[in-house]
């Protein structure tokens, strides 16, 4: 179990690029020699990618909700007009 946690930590440091160049080179060599480590690193990389995609989707939804609130509710009409004037000056 401890080896697994250590591998996760090593993979994370490698994927985030926060290693010294010599440590990164050593890790790359380990990846070449250890098929299990390759699979674990690939899986962890995929998980990070999925988390980033989910976070972007959540942020986009929050931005769209703020946009909807600011540009559709009557109490924000003056704000909407000011913004519109900034982009559509004649």
MMTF fields as JSON, N, C-alpha, C and O atoms, coordinates in Angstrom:
{
  "mmtfVersion": "1.0.0",
  "mmtfProducer": "UNKNOWN",
  "numBonds": 359,
  "numAtoms": 360,
  "numGroups": 90,
  "numChains": 1,
  "numModels": 1,
  "chainsPerModel": [1],
  "groupsPerChain": [90],
  "chainIdList": ["A"],
  "bondAtomList": [4, 2, 8, 6, 12, 10, 16, 14, 20, 18, 24, 22, 28, 26, 32, 30, 36, 34, 40, 38, 44, 42, 48, 46, 52, 50, 56, 54, 60, 58, 64, 62, 68, 66, 72, 70, 76, 74, 80, 78, 84, 82, 88, 86, 92, 90, 96, 94, 100, 98, 104, 102, 108, 106, 112, 110, 116, 114, 120, 118, 124, 122, 128, 126, 132, 130, 136, 134, 140, 138, 144, 142, 148, 146, 152, 150, 156, 154, 160, 158, 164, 162, 168, 166, 172, 170, 176, 174, 180, 178, 184, 182, 188, 186, 192, 190, 196, 194, 200, 198, 204, 202, 208, 206, 212, 210, 216, 214, 220, 218, 224, 222, 228, 226, 232, 230, 236, 234, 240, 238, 244, 242, 248, 246, 252, 250, 256, 254, 260, 258, 264, 262, 268, 266, 272, 270, 276, 274, 280, 278, 284, 282, 288, 286, 292, 290, 296, 294, 300, 298, 304, 302, 308, 306, 312, 310, 316, 314, 320, 318, 324, 322, 328, 326, 332, 330, 336, 334, 340, 338, 344, 342, 348, 346, 352, 350, 356, 354],
  "bondOrderList": [1, 1, 1, 1, 1, 1, 1, 1, 1, 1, 1, 1, 1, 1, 1, 1, 1, 1, 1, 1, 1, 1, 1, 1, 1, 1, 1, 1, 1, 1, 1, 1, 1, 1, 1, 1, 1, 1, 1, 1, 1, 1, 1, 1, 1, 1, 1, 1, 1, 1, 1, 1, 1, 1, 1, 1, 1, 1, 1, 1, 1, 1, 1, 1, 1, 1, 1, 1, 1, 1, 1, 1, 1, 1, 1, 1, 1, 1, 1, 1, 1, 1, 1, 1, 1, 1, 1, 1, 1],
  "groupList": [{"groupName": "UNK", "atomNameList": ["N", "CA", "C", "O"], "elementList": ["N", "C", "C", "O"], "formalChargeList": [0, 0, 0, 0], "bondAtomList": [1, 0, 2, 1, 3, 2], "bondOrderList": [1, 1, 2], "singleLetterCode": "X", "chemCompType": "L-PEPTIDE LINKING"}],
  "groupTypeList": [0, 0, 0, 0, 0, 0, 0, 0, 0, 0, 0, 0, 0, 0, 0, 0, 0, 0, 0, 0, 0, 0, 0, 0, 0, 0, 0, 0, 0, 0, 0, 0, 0, 0, 0, 0, 0, 0, 0, 0, 0, 0, 0, 0, 0, 0, 0, 0, 0, 0, 0, 0, 0, 0, 0, 0, 0, 0, 0, 0, 0, 0, 0, 0, 0, 0, 0, 0, 0, 0, 0, 0, 0, 0, 0, 0, 0, 0, 0, 0, 0, 0, 0, 0, 0, 0, 0, 0, 0, 0],
  "groupIdList": [1, 2, 3, 4, 5, 6, 7, 8, 9, 10, 11, 12, 13, 14, 15, 16, 17, 18, 19, 20, 21, 22, 23, 24, 25, 26, 27, 28, 29, 30, 31, 32, 33, 34, 35, 36, 37, 38, 39, 40, 41, 42, 43, 44, 45, 46, 47, 48, 49, 50, 51, 52, 53, 54, 55, 56, 57, 58, 59, 60, 61, 62, 63, 64, 65, 66, 67, 68, 69, 70, 71, 72, 73, 74, 75, 76, 77, 78, 79, 80, 81, 82, 83, 84, 85, 86, 87, 88, 89, 90],
  "secStructList": [7, 2, 2, 2, 2, 2, 2, 2, 2, 2, 2, 2, 2, 2, 2, 2, 6, 7, 1, 7, 2, 2, 2, 2, 2, 2, 2, 2, 2, 2, 2, 2, 2, 7, 2, 2, 2, 2, 2, 2, 2, 2, 2, 2, 2, 2, 2, 2, 2, 2, 2, 2, 2, 2, 2, 2, 2, 2, 2, 2, 2, 2, 2, 2, 2, 2, 2, 2, 2, 2, 2, 2, 1, 4, 4, 4, 2, 2, 2, 2, 2, 2, 2, 2, 2, 2, 2, 1, 7, 7],
  "xCoordList": [0.824, 0.0, 0.871, 0.571, 1.92, 2.793, 3.489, 3.65, 3.899, 4.536, 3.586, 3.999, 2.318, 1.317, 1.179, 1.109, 1.141, 1.044, 2.295, 2.213, 3.442, 4.691, 4.701, 5.128, 4.227, 4.157, 3.226, 3.536, 2.084, 1.14, 1.81, 1.681, 2.517, 3.204, 4.282, 4.399, 5.061, 6.118, 5.526, 6.03, 4.454, 3.795, 3.248, 3.381, 2.642, 2.082, 3.159, 2.978, 4.264, 5.371, 5.855, 6.153, 5.929, 6.39, 5.383, 5.77, 4.108, 3.094, 2.965, 2.667, 3.19, 3.095, 4.367, 4.409, 5.416, 6.659, 7.427, 8.146, 7.274, 7.951, 9.179, 9.551, 9.795, 10.994, 12.246, 12.205, 13.338, 14.634, 14.851, 14.34, 15.591, 15.822, 16.408, 16.044, 17.3, 17.895, 16.854, 16.855, 15.966, 14.905, 13.912, 13.423, 13.618, 12.705, 13.278, 12.558, 14.564, 15.233, 15.206, 14.985, 15.43, 15.383, 13.98, 13.814, 12.978, 11.593, 11.248, 10.588, 11.696, 11.463, 12.084, 11.495, 13.259, 13.899, 13.081, 12.925, 12.558, 11.702, 10.454, 10.008, 9.897, 8.714, 9.014, 8.192, 10.188, 10.571, 10.742, 10.47, 11.191, 11.485, 10.312, 10.277, 9.361, 8.279, 6.926, 6.38, 6.398, 5.113, 3.984, 3.095, 4.016, 2.976, 2.991, 1.936, 4.164, 4.294, 3.792, 3.192, 4.035, 3.524, 2.004, 1.41, 1.382, -0.08, -0.616, -1.579, 0.012, -0.415, -0.257, -1.14, 0.85, 1.097, 0.089, -0.417, -0.186, -1.165, -2.553, -3.261, -2.936, -4.245, -4.332, -5.346, -3.275, -3.27, -3.328, -4.003, -2.63, -2.662, -4.069, -4.535, -4.737, -6.109, -7.062, -7.958, -6.873, -7.709, -7.521, -8.501, -6.277, -6.016, -6.705, -7.264, -6.661, -7.303, -8.814, -9.423, -9.403, -10.849, -11.228, -12.256, -10.42, -10.685, -10.611, -11.448, -9.613, -9.498, -10.719, -11.262, -11.15, -12.317, -13.564, -14.357, -13.731, -14.888, -14.844, -15.862, -13.661, -13.51, -13.825, -14.488, -13.351, -13.639, -15.136, -15.692, -15.778, -17.218, -17.967, -18.898, -17.564, -18.194, -17.994, -18.94, -16.783, -16.49, -17.299, -17.816, -17.405, -18.18, -19.647, -20.273, -20.193, -21.58, -21.767, -22.776, -20.795, -20.872, -20.808, -21.538, -19.942, -19.821, -21.107, -21.577, -21.673, -22.918, -24.059, -24.902, -24.093, -25.133, -24.988, -25.984, -23.753, -23.517, -23.901, -24.513, -23.54, -23.896, -25.41, -25.952, -26.074, -27.536, -28.158, -29.082, -27.645, -28.177, -27.928, -28.83, -26.719, -26.368, -27.038, -27.331, -27.28, -27.792, -29.267, -29.784, -29.953, -31.37, -32.282, -33.471, -31.77, -32.627, -32.736, -31.739, -33.93, -34.172, -33.328, -32.964, -33.016, -32.248, -30.816, -30.128, -30.362, -29.003, -28.999, -28.014, -30.103, -30.232, -29.175, -28.618, -28.894, -27.906, -26.509, -25.742, -26.184, -24.903, -24.827, -23.815, -25.893, -25.941, -25.743, -25.021, -26.374, -26.257, -24.825, -24.312, -24.179, -22.799, -21.859, -21.004, -22.021, -21.181, -21.43, -20.488, -22.668, -23.014, -22.386, -21.881, -22.418, -21.827, -20.316, -19.751, -19.668, -18.221, -17.834, -16.829, -18.641, -18.308, -18.941, -18.5, -19.971, -20.677, -20.761, -21.816, -19.647, -19.615, -19.682, -19.067, -20.458, -20.528, -19.83, -19.797],
  "yCoordList": [-1.196, 0.0, 1.263, 2.218, 1.276, 2.44, 2.717, 3.871, 1.656, 1.819, 2.501, 3.36, 2.123, 2.718, 4.216, 5.005, 4.611, 6.032, 6.789, 7.926, 6.156, 6.782, 6.975, 8.016, 5.962, 6.078, 7.216, 7.98, 7.324, 8.398, 9.756, 10.653, 9.894, 11.161, 11.444, 12.574, 10.443, 10.635, 11.006, 11.889, 10.315, 10.598, 12.022, 12.742, 12.418, 13.765, 14.829, 15.784, 14.664, 15.625, 15.67, 16.741, 14.515, 14.46, 15.135, 15.924, 14.825, 15.391, 16.906, 17.616, 17.387, 18.826, 19.565, 20.795, 18.796, 19.396, 20.128, 21.088, 19.681, 20.371, 19.603, 19.7, 18.845, 18.077, 18.788, 19.627, 18.435, 18.859, 18.075, 16.964, 18.627, 17.929, 16.521, 15.601, 16.357, 15.027, 14.041, 12.872, 14.511, 13.644, 13.287, 12.159, 14.252, 14.003, 12.947, 12.067, 13.045, 12.076, 10.679, 9.687, 10.609, 9.335, 8.746, 7.542, 9.586, 9.104, 8.592, 7.563, 9.312, 8.87, 7.496, 6.654, 7.27, 5.956, 4.885, 3.775, 5.223, 4.263, 3.935, 2.788, 4.948, 4.714, 3.731, 2.876, 3.863, 2.967, 1.524, 0.581, 1.365, 0.03, -0.636, -1.861, 0.144, -0.393, -0.189, 0.914, -1.28, -1.207, -0.789, -0.035, -1.273, -0.933, 0.568, 1.196, 1.131, 2.564, 3.362, 4.424, 2.854, 3.509, 3.569, 4.606, 2.461, 2.397, 3.354, 4.081, 3.352, 4.234, 5.698, 6.511, 6.035, 7.417, 7.848, 8.97, 6.969, 7.278, 7.491, 8.422, 6.637, 6.758, 8.061, 8.757, 8.381, 9.606, 10.836, 11.813, 10.792, 11.897, 12.087, 13.213, 10.973, 11.028, 11.603, 12.38, 11.229, 11.758, 13.266, 14.0, 13.739, 15.183, 15.906, 16.988, 15.308, 15.903, 16.006, 17.026, 14.959, 14.959, 15.988, 16.653, 16.126, 17.117, 18.524, 19.369, 18.786, 20.1, 20.388, 21.492, 19.392, 19.581, 19.876, 20.751, 19.139, 19.355, 20.753, 21.444, 21.167, 22.496, 23.592, 24.575, 23.424, 24.414, 24.488, 25.571, 23.331, 23.289, 24.0, 24.763, 23.753, 24.411, 25.92, 26.677, 26.365, 27.786, 28.442, 29.547, 27.759, 28.294, 28.465, 29.465, 27.498, 27.594, 28.767, 29.47, 28.977, 30.093, 31.428, 32.361, 31.519, 32.752, 33.013, 34.149, 31.971, 32.127, 32.557, 33.36, 32.03, 32.416, 33.887, 34.604, 34.338, 35.751, 36.639, 37.692, 36.212, 36.967, 37.069, 38.144, 35.965, 35.943, 36.905, 37.652, 36.877, 37.745, 39.22, 40.046, 39.55, 40.946, 41.532, 42.727, 40.722, 41.263, 40.994, 41.367, 40.359, 40.1, 40.67, 40.868, 40.934, 41.428, 42.948, 43.637, 43.465, 44.905, 45.773, 46.89, 45.29, 46.117, 46.353, 47.217, 45.607, 45.768, 46.441, 46.368, 47.086, 47.695, 48.773, 48.841, 49.605, 50.676, 50.086, 50.602, 49.023, 48.342, 47.791, 47.937, 47.171, 46.605, 47.702, 47.506, 48.838, 49.934, 50.487, 50.796, 50.613, 51.097, 50.155, 50.602, 48.877, 47.882, 47.915, 47.871, 47.991, 48.022, 49.242, 49.145, 50.387, 51.602, 51.478, 52.034, 50.744, 50.565, 49.838, 50.163, 48.861, 48.036, 48.485, 48.088, 49.311, 49.703, 51.22, 51.763, 51.902, 53.36, 53.659, 52.981, 54.706, 55.074, 56.357, 56.807],
  "zCoordList": [0.0, 0.0, 0.0, -0.717, 0.78, 0.872, -0.459, -0.854, -1.145, -2.444, -3.414, -4.192, -3.372, -4.241, -3.979, -4.92, -2.708, -2.37, -2.8, -3.264, -2.645, -3.082, -4.595, -5.092, -5.323, -6.785, -7.196, -8.109, -6.516, -6.831, -6.626, -7.459, -5.523, -5.23, -6.272, -6.746, -6.629, -7.632, -8.996, -9.69, -9.358, -10.642, -10.644, -11.634, -9.55, -9.464, -9.639, -10.395, -8.949, -9.066, -10.516, -11.047, -11.141, -12.53, -13.473, -14.335, -13.308, -14.192, -14.034, -14.994, -12.829, -12.59, -12.97, -12.957, -13.313, -13.772, -12.684, -12.962, -11.456, -10.359, -9.855, -8.686, -10.756, -10.406, -10.889, -11.789, -10.274, -10.799, -12.092, -12.226, -13.033, -14.303, -14.125, -14.857, -13.168, -12.965, -12.437, -12.822, -11.554, -11.038, -12.139, -12.203, -12.999, -14.106, -15.051, -15.522, -15.32, -16.186, -15.563, -16.258, -14.272, -13.565, -13.604, -13.8, -13.418, -13.467, -14.86, -15.002, -15.889, -17.27, -17.503, -18.181, -16.948, -17.079, -16.372, -16.881, -15.195, -14.477, -15.289, -15.321, -15.942, -16.778, -17.905, -18.234, -18.486, -19.577, -19.106, -19.849, -17.874, -17.356, -16.646, -16.535, -16.169, -15.338, -16.025, -16.039, -16.595, -17.291, -16.361, -16.758, -15.137, -14.157, -13.867, -13.78, -13.72, -13.477, -14.678, -14.513, -15.877, -17.088, -17.062, -17.359, -16.707, -16.664, -15.601, -15.844, -14.42, -13.342, -13.731, -13.46, -14.359, -14.777, -15.842, -15.816, -16.749, -17.79, -17.192, -17.575, -16.26, -15.617, -14.823, -14.872, -14.099, -13.302, -14.202, -13.879, -15.314, -16.272, -16.827, -17.002, -17.1, -17.614, -16.556, -16.886, -15.313, -14.23, -14.12, -13.993, -14.165, -14.102, -15.255, -15.074, -16.424, -17.589, -17.386, -17.71, -16.856, -16.61, -15.551, -15.678, -14.521, -13.48, -14.059, -13.74, -14.912, -15.556, -16.426, -16.393, -17.204, -18.063, -17.241, -17.589, -16.147, -15.28, -14.675, -14.618, -14.225, -13.619, -14.628, -14.297, -15.853, -16.901, -17.173, -17.351, -17.202, -17.455, -16.33, -16.587, -15.089, -13.95, -14.014, -13.794, -14.313, -14.398, -15.508, -15.342, -16.632, -17.75, -17.348, -17.7, -16.615, -16.16, -15.196, -15.26, -14.305, -13.366, -14.102, -13.766, -15.099, -15.883, -16.661, -16.724, -17.248, -17.993, -17.078, -17.477, -15.852, -14.893, -14.508, -14.407, -14.294, -13.963, -15.138, -14.958, -16.333, -17.544, -17.667, -17.924, -17.486, -17.588, -16.574, -16.897, -15.36, -14.311, -14.628, -14.486, -15.054, -15.305, -16.539, -16.573, -17.535, -18.79, -19.043, -20.096, -18.112, -18.365, -17.277, -17.526, -16.105, -15.024, -15.078, -15.296, -14.882, -15.019, -14.08, -14.447, -12.894, -11.955, -12.42, -11.877, -13.408, -13.934, -15.314, -16.048, -15.647, -16.977, -17.225, -18.321, -16.242, -16.464, -16.69, -17.502, -15.985, -16.198, -17.62, -18.306, -18.036, -19.391, -20.439, -21.417, -20.236, -21.189, -21.224, -22.299, -20.059, -20.009, -20.764, -21.529, -20.547, -21.217, -22.722, -23.514, -23.102, -24.522, -25.193, -26.311, -24.515, -25.072, -25.258, -26.199, -24.354, -24.473, -25.764, -26.398, -26.135, -27.293, -28.594, -29.673, -28.501, -29.722, -29.844, -30.17, -29.582, -29.762, -31.257, -32.08, -31.578, -32.996, -33.272, -34.417]
}
